[in-house]
Amino acid sequence: MLRSVYDRHMPDPVPLIEAALVEADSLIRERFKDIEVDHLILAVAPDGAAVIRSNCGPKMLRHLADLLNEIADEHTPPADRKHRH
């Protein structure tokens, strides 16, 4: 994605996002160390890049993706449902 002249002077936010998610992931893992809880932490950078940290396997990630699609469908007017982003 091309960045505007203004954006070129801004630092890349992805390293900051990654650092914050690593901290959050560590805290969650520490707090849940005595129980089995799958978790997913997701942040989206201004350019649309997704940054995730998770202890979920591929099967659970696919399940969560399906749930997110269902939630999006519930919040999308019927005429717009065929144009998912």
Phi, psi and omega in degrees: 000136179283142179258143179289169179302319179298313183295331182296337180270353180271141177293153177297121183283343186301314178300322177294316178298313180301316180298317179295320181290326176298316178298313180297317179298316179298317179296315180298314180299321179293314182293329182259018186298335182263358178227155180268108180226121173284142177216155178219128177245128185228134172226147180242122179289161180305331180274003178094357178292131178266135177239125181230155168226139187199157169247016182272147173275176183302322181297315180293321178299319177296319178299314179297322177298318177298318179297319178297322177296319178297317179297316179298318179298322179294335183255010181247129176301144184309323182293336184265354188297332180282352182248056179291149175248000000 
